[in-house]
Amino acid sequence: MVFSSLFFLYAFMPLCMATYMMVRSTKAKNIVLLIFSLVFYAWGEPKYVLLLVLMSFIDWYAALRIEAETEKKKRRIWVAVACVFDLGLLGIFKYGKMFASIFGEPPAFIANIALPIGISFYTFQLLSYVVDVYRREVKAQKQYWHVLLYAALFHQCVAGPIVRYQTVESELFVHRDPFKGNEIVEGIHRFCIGLAKKAIVANACGKIVDALVLSDSAIADPALAATNLQTLGNASVLALWTGLIISLIQIYFDFSAYSDMAIGMGKMIGIHYPENFNYPYLATSVGEYWRRWHMSLGQWFRDYLYYPLALGPAIKVRKFFSKFFSRKVTMHIQSAFTMAVLWFCTGLWHGASWNFALWGLYYFVFLFIEQTLLKKTLDKLPAMLCRVYVWLVLIFGRVIFRYTSLANVLTVFKGMFGANGNELSDFATVTLLKNNFVLLIFCVIAATPLFKMTAAKIMSKTDNRPVLRNAAYFVGYGLIPAVLLLLSTAALVGNSYNPFMYFRF
């Protein structure tokens, strides 16, 4: 089941909210949430509900043992047990086929393993819970079903944001504020914006991308490898560049839409999930871009991988090289080691294919260069020029990310500069862009805070003018969400199954 389906919009979600509102106690409300969350997950992955239940149980028990142990060595053993168990299962289900292929054709029992939806997200949440208990940042949860609810909560279980237990513990288990009318309205408003971003904008961009630089299903089909290579080789320079740019727009609206809908649903019941995007395409450096994009993932890697690496193995690496190089050089080596491991893991997190690992290392190179050589230069350059640089990095990075075949990657890179003997432009691409000109202009504006700033300015003009303020509030939080819901519904009729792009990560 996906948020952008008519069944979810007009059956599952209304039934869930109605049941939730009918019960009074926090415990009863959480039982309702747990039942609906398990049904939501089982809708598409019935057998893998058991995997989610098992992983939650192991981490719940490990956290209890960690809290009960007084010896640091024993506490570390239980952390290791949880990490090995969680990462081991993630490795089997997500990376088993990838690593087995190193030694030839994977055995049938490995090749037939399906990727459980959302396993990357809920694994990271459960790991953060266990580690936070070990660090004494949070108390271990005594009730198993509470940990299961934390991991399975359907708002963000499948594609984030990645939420730390301590962020939602109080609101979810300790104290639930009574319904606040303004928060429900704001939650519905945020949900409808996310729905429109997915159903109207991202899906429309996806059709353009499919026409210009192949669909995801075509890329993933081994039987079409030769056809895909020929299609990409014949694509015009204009088709490749615009297709990749629109692909970046598509993935932003698609992924941020899911986060908007999750945040909106949380707000409807008094739970405040962290923001996941902050207009990343306005960044003036690659480092800033990654501080604005998928922020919950970046914070997870910072807290649970980067800092432990920097304070442990990286120091040993620096000490080893200090025998041969100056302190300044060894500090750079330490930093490079930490960042390289971090971004290799970030790349692999996004997908079980070597192109994702390469993609992660690609960004490591730019981030390391910015950190060591370009920081002062970028600060002096005009913001617009810096954004052009960032967009170029993103476009070439998108090629590596999107195409799992190295042959396809090289063909696209060559074609972007006309080195395949391909045309500069073609009639079909020009026509497609003309027909979607208004959509693309809207996307450019919507990827900036212009709409948000305009709405805030309008509301500020109504201060001390109650009638105008009520009218503006009605339009912004009543009329606009209703219109977006109707337009999204119309867009989804006949096309109700359109999963979010990050479902496969």
VODREN-971613 format. One line per field, with one value per residue (C-alpha): x, y negated, z; residue number from 0; residue in one letter. Coordinates in steps of 0.2 Angstrom, whole numbers, plus 5000, padded with zeros to 4 digits. Layout:
N
x = (X	...)
y = (Y	...)
z = (Z	...)
num = (NUM	...)
residuo = (A	...)
***
This chain:
505
x = (5000	5006	5001	4997	4984	4965	4962	4974	4967	4948	4948	4963	4968	4950	4946	4963	4959	4941	4946	4960	4949	4936	4947	4953	4968	4986	4988	4972	4977	4994	4986	4976	4992	5001	4987	4985	5004	5005	4991	4999	5015	5007	4997	5012	5024	5014	5028	5041	5030	5038	5055	5050	5043	5058	5071	5061	5060	5079	5083	5070	5078	5096	5092	5085	5101	5112	5103	5104	5122	5134	5150	5155	5162	5145	5135	5146	5143	5124	5127	5137	5124	5110	5122	5127	5109	5102	5115	5117	5099	5100	5115	5107	5091	5098	5116	5116	5114	5126	5141	5137	5139	5157	5160	5149	5131	5122	5113	5095	5090	5100	5095	5076	5078	5066	5070	5058	5050	5058	5071	5085	5074	5068	5084	5093	5079	5081	5100	5099	5088	5100	5115	5106	5102	5120	5125	5113	5104	5088	5080	5076	5058	5051	5036	5041	5026	5031	5047	5038	5026	5041	5049	5033	5023	5016	5018	5037	5042	5044	5054	5057	5061	5073	5067	5077	5067	5071	5063	5046	5047	5038	5024	5021	5022	5023	5011	4999	4992	4973	4968	4972	4962	4975	4988	4975	4972	4991	4994	4980	4988	5005	4999	4989	5004	5014	5001	5000	5019	5019	5003	5003	5021	5033	5023	5022	5040	5043	5034	5045	5061	5055	5053	5070	5082	5073	5061	5067	5059	5068	5085	5082	5077	5092	5083	5083	5102	5106	5091	5094	5112	5106	5092	5104	5118	5105	5098	5102	5112	5097	5087	5101	5104	5086	5081	5094	5089	5071	5076	5083	5068	5057	5067	5066	5047	5044	5055	5050	5032	5033	5042	5028	5014	5023	5026	5008	5000	5011	5005	4987	4989	5002	5018	5031	5043	5059	5060	5069	5072	5077	5077	5093	5093	5098	5114	5130	5141	5140	5142	5128	5117	5120	5115	5099	5095	5087	5093	5088	5099	5114	5111	5110	5127	5135	5130	5132	5146	5155	5159	5163	5175	5183	5186	5192	5199	5203	5214	5224	5226	5233	5245	5251	5254	5262	5278	5280	5271	5269	5254	5244	5245	5241	5226	5220	5223	5212	5198	5199	5198	5183	5174	5178	5171	5156	5152	5155	5142	5130	5131	5128	5113	5105	5105	5113	5123	5141	5136	5129	5146	5154	5141	5145	5164	5160	5153	5167	5179	5170	5166	5185	5190	5178	5184	5203	5204	5189	5180	5188	5186	5167	5164	5171	5161	5144	5130	5123	5140	5141	5124	5129	5144	5133	5120	5134	5140	5122	5119	5134	5131	5113	5120	5130	5116	5102	5111	5117	5127	5144	5141	5126	5135	5149	5137	5127	5143	5149	5132	5130	5144	5139	5153	5141	5139	5122	5112	5113	5094	5079	5061	5053	5063	5059	5041	5040	5048	5037	5021	5027	5035	5022	5025	5044	5043	5031	5044	5058	5048	5041	5059	5062	5054	5045	5028	5031	5038	5023	5011	5020	5020	5001	4998	5008	4998	4983	4989	4976	4964	4954	4942	4956	4966	4952	4949	4967	4968	4952	4960	4977	4972	4955	4952	4970	4971	4954	4958	4975	4966	4954	4967	4978	4963	4959	4978	4977	4961	4967	4985	4983	4998	5013	5026	5038	5055	5064	5054	5067	5081)
y = (5000	4983	4965	4960	4973	4970	4985	4977	4959	4964	4980	4984	4967	4961	4978	4977	4959	4962	4977	4968	4953	4964	4972	4961	4968	4966	4985	4988	4976	4984	5001	4994	4987	5003	5014	5002	5001	5020	5021	5007	5016	5033	5026	5028	5038	5051	5063	5049	5043	5057	5050	5033	5042	5052	5038	5027	5041	5044	5025	5024	5038	5032	5015	5022	5032	5017	5006	5020	5024	5014	5020	5010	5026	5035	5020	5019	5037	5034	5019	5030	5044	5031	5024	5041	5047	5031	5028	5047	5048	5032	5039	5055	5047	5032	5036	5055	5056	5042	5049	5067	5061	5058	5076	5079	5083	5082	5098	5098	5097	5080	5074	5076	5066	5051	5034	5031	5014	5001	5013	4999	4987	4997	5006	4989	4984	4999	4998	4980	4985	4999	4988	4973	4985	4990	4972	4969	4956	4965	4978	4995	4998	5011	5016	5025	5019	5001	5004	5013	4998	4987	4997	5001	4984	4983	4964	4966	4985	4987	4972	4961	4948	4959	4955	4958	4966	4951	4939	4947	4956	4943	4939	4957	4966	4954	4940	4937	4920	4919	4916	4898	4891	4880	4895	4906	4893	4890	4908	4910	4895	4903	4920	4913	4903	4919	4929	4916	4915	4934	4937	4921	4915	4930	4942	4930	4927	4946	4948	4935	4943	4960	4953	4945	4956	4973	4978	4987	5003	5003	5000	5014	5027	5037	5042	5024	5021	5020	5010	4998	4995	4991	4980	4970	4970	4962	4949	4931	4920	4910	4926	4932	4915	4911	4929	4929	4912	4917	4933	4923	4913	4929	4937	4922	4919	4938	4941	4924	4928	4944	4934	4921	4934	4943	4926	4921	4938	4937	4919	4924	4935	4924	4932	4921	4929	4920	4911	4920	4907	4889	4883	4893	4886	4869	4875	4866	4881	4900	4900	4888	4899	4914	4904	4900	4916	4931	4923	4937	4950	4938	4935	4954	4957	4942	4949	4967	4969	4953	4949	4967	4968	4952	4956	4973	4981	4964	4960	4976	4972	4955	4962	4975	4961	4949	4959	4954	4937	4920	4917	4907	4921	4935	4925	4924	4943	4946	4935	4943	4961	4956	4948	4961	4975	4964	4961	4978	4984	4970	4976	4994	4989	4982	4998	5015	5012	5007	4991	4985	4987	4978	4964	4963	4961	4949	4937	4941	4934	4917	4916	4919	4906	4893	4896	4895	4884	4875	4868	4851	4850	4855	4842	4828	4833	4827	4838	4841	4847	4859	4866	4869	4879	4889	4893	4899	4911	4917	4920	4931	4939	4943	4953	4964	4966	4970	4982	4999	5004	4996	4997	4986	4974	4971	4970	4956	4947	4947	4943	4927	4920	4927	4940	4954	4946	4941	4925	4909	4908	4917	4913	4925	4918	4900	4904	4913	4899	4886	4896	4897	4879	4873	4889	4886	4868	4872	4885	4873	4861	4874	4880	4863	4856	4843	4850	4852	4834	4827	4835	4829	4811	4812	4818	4804	4791	4797	4794	4784	4787	4803	4804	4804	4816	4828	4827	4830	4844	4852	4851	4857	4871	4875	4871	4875	4892	4897	4891	4901	4916	4916	4913	4927	4939	4935	4938	4955	4961	4976	4974	4978	4989	4977	4981	4969	4970	4973	4988	4998	4991)
z = (5000	4996	5002	4984	4981	4981	4993	5006	5004	5005	5015	5025	5032	5036	5045	5054	5060	5064	5075	5083	5088	5095	5108	5123	5132	5125	5126	5116	5103	5101	5099	5085	5077	5079	5071	5056	5054	5053	5041	5031	5030	5027	5013	5001	5011	5021	5025	5029	5043	5053	5049	5056	5071	5074	5072	5084	5097	5096	5098	5112	5122	5118	5124	5140	5143	5139	5152	5165	5163	5174	5165	5150	5141	5143	5137	5121	5118	5118	5106	5095	5095	5090	5076	5069	5069	5061	5049	5045	5040	5030	5021	5017	5010	5002	4997	4996	4978	4975	4985	4979	4961	4964	4963	4948	4945	4962	4968	4966	4984	4985	4967	4972	4988	4987	4996	5010	5008	5020	5028	5026	5036	5050	5052	5055	5067	5078	5078	5083	5098	5104	5102	5112	5126	5126	5127	5141	5131	5132	5144	5137	5133	5145	5133	5117	5108	5110	5101	5088	5086	5085	5071	5061	5062	5045	5043	5041	5042	5023	5017	5032	5039	5050	5067	5083	5097	5109	5097	5098	5115	5124	5112	5107	5124	5138	5135	5120	5119	5116	5099	5094	5080	5072	5072	5063	5050	5048	5047	5033	5024	5024	5019	5004	4998	4999	4990	4976	4974	4971	4961	4950	4949	4952	4942	4927	4928	4928	4912	4904	4911	4904	4887	4887	4896	4899	4913	4929	4923	4907	4915	4927	4914	4909	4893	4887	4890	4871	4867	4881	4876	4858	4864	4875	4861	4849	4861	4857	4868	4873	4878	4889	4898	4900	4905	4919	4925	4926	4934	4948	4949	4949	4964	4974	4973	4974	4990	4999	4995	5005	5020	5019	5020	5034	5044	5040	5047	5062	5066	5064	5080	5089	5084	5077	5065	5060	5043	5030	5016	5016	4998	4993	4976	4982	4990	4985	4989	4988	5007	5009	4997	5008	5024	5015	5007	5016	5033	5044	5035	5035	5054	5057	5047	5057	5074	5072	5059	5056	5074	5080	5064	5068	5086	5083	5067	5059	5074	5071	5053	5057	5069	5057	5043	5056	5054	5036	5034	5042	5055	5042	5029	5042	5047	5029	5028	5043	5037	5020	5027	5038	5024	5011	5022	5026	5008	5003	5016	5011	4993	4997	5008	4993	4983	4981	4966	4963	4954	4971	4979	4965	4967	4986	4982	4968	4981	4994	4981	4979	4998	5002	4989	4995	5013	5009	4994	4988	5004	5003	4984	4985	4998	4987	4971	4967	4974	4956	4950	4965	4961	4943	4950	4962	4948	4937	4951	4954	4935	4933	4949	4943	4929	4940	4952	4939	4928	4935	4920	4917	4898	4900	4911	4899	4884	4893	4898	4880	4873	4884	4874	4857	4857	4852	4835	4842	4837	4847	4847	4840	4836	4849	4863	4859	4857	4873	4882	4874	4879	4897	4898	4912	4922	4922	4926	4941	4947	4947	4957	4969	4973	4981	4996	4985	4988	5007	5008	4999	5010	5026	5019	5015	5033	5040	5031	5040	5057	5068	5054	5060	5045	5032	5043	5044	5025	5022	5034	5026	5009	5014	5026	5019	5001	4994	5002	4996	4978	4979	4985	4971	4958	4965	4965	4947	4943	4952	4944	4933	4940	4958	4960	4959	4972	4979	4971	4988	4991	4983	4994)
num = (0	1	2	3	4	5	6	7	8	9	10	11	12	13	14	15	16	17	18	19	20	21	22	23	24	25	26	27	28	29	30	31	32	33	34	35	36	37	38	39	40	41	42	43	44	45	46	47	48	49	50	51	52	53	54	55	56	57	58	59	60	61	62	63	64	65	66	67	68	69	70	71	72	73	74	75	76	77	78	79	80	81	82	83	84	85	86	87	88	89	90	91	92	93	94	95	96	97	98	99	100	101	102	103	104	105	106	107	108	109	110	111	112	113	114	115	116	117	118	119	120	121	122	123	124	125	126	127	128	129	130	131	132	133	134	135	136	137	138	139	140	141	142	143	144	145	146	147	148	149	150	151	152	153	154	155	156	157	158	159	160	161	162	163	164	165	166	167	168	169	170	171	172	173	174	175	176	177	178	179	180	181	182	183	184	185	186	187	188	189	190	191	192	193	194	195	196	197	198	199	200	201	202	203	204	205	206	207	208	209	210	211	212	213	214	215	216	217	218	219	220	221	222	223	224	225	226	227	228	229	230	231	232	233	234	235	236	237	238	239	240	241	242	243	244	245	246	247	248	249	250	251	252	253	254	255	256	257	258	259	260	261	262	263	264	265	266	267	268	269	270	271	272	273	274	275	276	277	278	279	280	281	282	283	284	285	286	287	288	289	290	291	292	293	294	295	296	297	298	299	300	301	302	303	304	305	306	307	308	309	310	311	312	313	314	315	316	317	318	319	320	321	322	323	324	325	326	327	328	329	330	331	332	333	334	335	336	337	338	339	340	341	342	343	344	345	346	347	348	349	350	351	352	353	354	355	356	357	358	359	360	361	362	363	364	365	366	367	368	369	370	371	372	373	374	375	376	377	378	379	380	381	382	383	384	385	386	387	388	389	390	391	392	393	394	395	396	397	398	399	400	401	402	403	404	405	406	407	408	409	410	411	412	413	414	415	416	417	418	419	420	421	422	423	424	425	426	427	428	429	430	431	432	433	434	435	436	437	438	439	440	441	442	443	444	445	446	447	448	449	450	451	452	453	454	455	456	457	458	459	460	461	462	463	464	465	466	467	468	469	470	471	472	473	474	475	476	477	478	479	480	481	482	483	484	485	486	487	488	489	490	491	492	493	494	495	496	497	498	499	500	501	502	503	504)
residuo = (M	V	F	S	S	L	F	F	L	Y	A	F	M	P	L	C	M	A	T	Y	M	M	V	R	S	T	K	A	K	N	I	V	L	L	I	F	S	L	V	F	Y	A	W	G	E	P	K	Y	V	L	L	L	V	L	M	S	F	I	D	W	Y	A	A	L	R	I	E	A	E	T	E	K	K	K	R	R	I	W	V	A	V	A	C	V	F	D	L	G	L	L	G	I	F	K	Y	G	K	M	F	A	S	I	F	G	E	P	P	A	F	I	A	N	I	A	L	P	I	G	I	S	F	Y	T	F	Q	L	L	S	Y	V	V	D	V	Y	R	R	E	V	K	A	Q	K	Q	Y	W	H	V	L	L	Y	A	A	L	F	H	Q	C	V	A	G	P	I	V	R	Y	Q	T	V	E	S	E	L	F	V	H	R	D	P	F	K	G	N	E	I	V	E	G	I	H	R	F	C	I	G	L	A	K	K	A	I	V	A	N	A	C	G	K	I	V	D	A	L	V	L	S	D	S	A	I	A	D	P	A	L	A	A	T	N	L	Q	T	L	G	N	A	S	V	L	A	L	W	T	G	L	I	I	S	L	I	Q	I	Y	F	D	F	S	A	Y	S	D	M	A	I	G	M	G	K	M	I	G	I	H	Y	P	E	N	F	N	Y	P	Y	L	A	T	S	V	G	E	Y	W	R	R	W	H	M	S	L	G	Q	W	F	R	D	Y	L	Y	Y	P	L	A	L	G	P	A	I	K	V	R	K	F	F	S	K	F	F	S	R	K	V	T	M	H	I	Q	S	A	F	T	M	A	V	L	W	F	C	T	G	L	W	H	G	A	S	W	N	F	A	L	W	G	L	Y	Y	F	V	F	L	F	I	E	Q	T	L	L	K	K	T	L	D	K	L	P	A	M	L	C	R	V	Y	V	W	L	V	L	I	F	G	R	V	I	F	R	Y	T	S	L	A	N	V	L	T	V	F	K	G	M	F	G	A	N	G	N	E	L	S	D	F	A	T	V	T	L	L	K	N	N	F	V	L	L	I	F	C	V	I	A	A	T	P	L	F	K	M	T	A	A	K	I	M	S	K	T	D	N	R	P	V	L	R	N	A	A	Y	F	V	G	Y	G	L	I	P	A	V	L	L	L	L	S	T	A	A	L	V	G	N	S	Y	N	P	F	M	Y	F	R	F)
***
